[in-house]
Every structure is written in C-alpha cells, then in structure tokens.
C-alpha cells in the first residue's frame, strides 16, 4: 500500500467513529508509529482530529465527511464570498480553482457585501497577511483626521457588510480594526517586527472578534 492509499485508509477508519492509539493504528496498518504520528499531526492541524488521553478520534460532526470534501467545501465557500464581493473577478477567481467541482454554485448568500472599490489595495493587504509583512498607510478616521499607521496585518474581515483590516498597531501595541475605505497610500515593510509566538497569540485573539469597532481597551475604528 502506497503512502497516499495508507493515509486514505486511516482517514476512512477514523471517520467511522472509532478511537485508536498510534500503536493500534501502526499495528493495524503494518506501518511505523512515526508514520502514524505524522498523519495524525496533519489531521489535527487541518481536519479537526481530536485526542483524548492516548486515543485519537473525529468528533461526531466530522465523521462520514471526507477530508478532501471538507477542504473543497471550504474553498467553494471562499469562492462564493469573493464572487459576491467582487463579481468582476469571477473568471480569475475560478481559474485558480480548476480542480474544484462545481459545489460553489450551491451557495447563496443573503448578505449585501460592500463593493470593494480598490482591488489592488485589497489584494495588497491579503498578500501582506499571507506573507506576514508589516504595513504602513495613511488612515482617515470618521472625523477625517489623517494619521500614519504602522501595523502588523492579522486578518481581512467582513463585518456588518463592510470590509475591515484587523491589525496589531505597532505604536499603541493594540489590536485595532481599520475600515478599508479609510486606508490609502499603503505599502509593505520588509520587517515583520513581531516574533512568531506573538503572532500566533494575536491571531487567536482575532478569532473571537465580532465587532468592527474593535480595540482592546476602547471601542473605536481608529
């Protein structure tokens, strides 16, 4: 059995609802515990595999759904979101996902996304988040006060139909939200300025943010 087939067989077994130790899985599939440990690590990071004591298992909501199907559904959701926000990018978005089936046609969003007026700016920010590069930009708040911001970008988010950048302000040392329409003259910085463990902690914090007016101590867009 090659590595790819072995991985699929292990996923199939775990999807059926069993709980297994790495030793039990290595004996069942006649492979090394190191190989099994690499597989379960991958499944924990990407597919919701859980561990209780020595036993690995999928929670009920993850059973009977193939890992690749779940990834395809997530990607399809992202495509649908992009198509709604930037319909003119429909062709270029779909070209990047040629291998996906057509599940994205099943999504219908009753959400009025604010149109992205500056696609280059949007893409610059997304790339900075992916590449882990700090940003500098001019920012005009609701009172039209202009300031220069140096931030570490964490996530691009859509809240209450509007697009925001969630970022760590390097000057005030707080996570803040920046309304996309108020950002201009944006450029990336060569240094990230933050160690990886700090970034991981900040990203974890952003997962609980539901308000567009987020700041650690005060509710303010800027």
N, C-alpha and C positions, 0 to 999 in steps of 0.2 A: 504494500500500500504506500503510494507516494505521500509527501507531506501535505499536499492540498486535500487529498481524499481523507487522510487521517484527521485533519482539522475539521472537515465537514462531518465526519462520523462522530467526533467528540461533541460538536455543537448539537447534532441531532439527538444524541443520547441525553445531554443535559436539558434540552428543550422538552423532553418527555416528562420532566418533573423529578428526576432522581437527584440525590445528594451523594457526592463522591469525594474522596480524598485524592490527592495527586498520586498516591501509591496505588489506590484501587484502579484509577484510570490508566496508569502505566502498565499494570498487570493485565488489565482487560484488553488493552490495545497493543500489548507486547512492544512497548517503547520505553525510553528512559524517563525518569521523573523530571529531569531537566527540561526535556521536550514538553512534557505536560505543563510544567511551571511556566514556560514561555507562552504556551497557548492560553492558560487561564489568566495570565497577566494581561495579555492582549484583550481578552474578553471582558475583564474587569474594567479596563480603561475605555473600551469602545461600545460595549454591548450590555452593560447592566448586570454582569455576573456578580453574585454576592458570595461572601464567605462567612461561615458561622463555625467557630472552632476550627477543625481541620477540614470541614466539608464545604465544597463549592456547589452552587445551585443558581438557577434562574428564578426570580420572583414570578408569581403567577402571571402578571401582566406581560412578561417577556416570553412565556412559554408558547410553543407552537407558532412562533413567528421567526422565520429565517433571518439570520443576522444581515444578509445581503438585502433582503426585502426591506428590513427596517432602515438600512442606510439609503436605499432607493427612495423610500417614502420621505425621509428627512430632506434629501436633495430635491425631491419633487416639490415639497413644501416651500423650500427656498426659491425655487424657480417661479412658483406661483406668486410669491411675495414680490419678487423682482419684476415680474410681468405687470403686476398691478401698479407698482410704484413707477416703473419706467417702461411703459408699453412699447416705446420706440426701440428698446433694446431687446425685444423678443427674439429676433433672429440670432443675435450674437450670444445671448444667454443660452439658447437651446443648442447652439453649435458646440458649446463647451460641455454638453452633457449628452453626446451622441449615443452613449451606451445605455442610457436610461430607457426603460419602457415608457409608455405614454400615460402613466398614472397621474401626471401633473394636470391632465385635463379633468380629473375628478374633483379638484379643489375649487371651491367657490367661496370668495371672501366678501362678507358684508361689512367691509371696512373701507372708509374713504381715506386712502393714503394721500398725504400731501405730496404734490408733484415735486420731484427733485429738479430744481432749476439749473443747478450747476453739477453736471455729471462728473466732470473732471475733478472737482473738489471732493465729491462723494467718493470717487474711486481712489483718490489720493489718501483719504482718511482710512478707507478699508484696507488699502495696502500697508499703511503705516501700522495698523493694528496687527495685521498678519506678520509683517516683517519686524515688529517690536521696535519701531523707531519713534523717538520723541518728535513732537511737532511744535512749531511756533506759528502764530497767526494773530491778525487783528480781530478784535471782538467788540461788537457794538451791542450793549445790553438794551433793555426795553426803553430806557431813558436816553438812548443814543449816545451814551458815554463810551468813548473808544479807549480800549486798553490793549496792550500786547500780552498775549498768553503763551507761556511755555508749558507744555503738558506732555504727559505720557498717555497715549490713547489706549483705552481698555476695550470699549465696545461701541459699535454703532447700534442705535436702538430706535424703535418707533413707538412712541408713547402718545396716547390721545391723538393719533393720526399724524403726529408731527415727528420729524427726524431730529435726533439729538446725538451728540457725541458724549459718551461718558468717559471722562479722563481724569487723571490724577494731576492736579495743579502743582507744578514743581515749586512754585513760590509759596503758596499758602499751605502746601502739604495736605491737601484735602481732595477727596473725590468730588467732582462737580459735573453738572450737565451743561452742555453748550448747544444752544439752538443752532441748527445747521445754517439757517438763513442769515444769522448774525456773524458768521465766520467769513473772513476774506484774507487775501494775501498769505495763503497758507504755504508753508514749506517744511520739509522734514529735516531733522538734525541727525548728524552721524552717530551721536552717542545716545544710548537709551537712558542713561543716568540711574537706573534702578536695578538692583540685583534680582535674580530670578525668583528667589523665595518671597521677596516683597511683591513682585508682580503677581505671583500665584495667590497671595493673600488678598490683593486688591481685586483680582478677577472674581474670587469667591464672594467678596463683598457685593460686587455689582449684580450678582445673580438674584439678589433679594430686592433690588430697586424697582419700584413700580411707579414712582412719581417722576415727572420730567423736571421738577424743580428740586433736584436732589443736591444736598450738600451735607457733610457730616454734622455740622452744627447749626446751620441756618437754611431756611428754605428760600433759595434764590437761584435764578437761572445763571447768574454770573457771580 
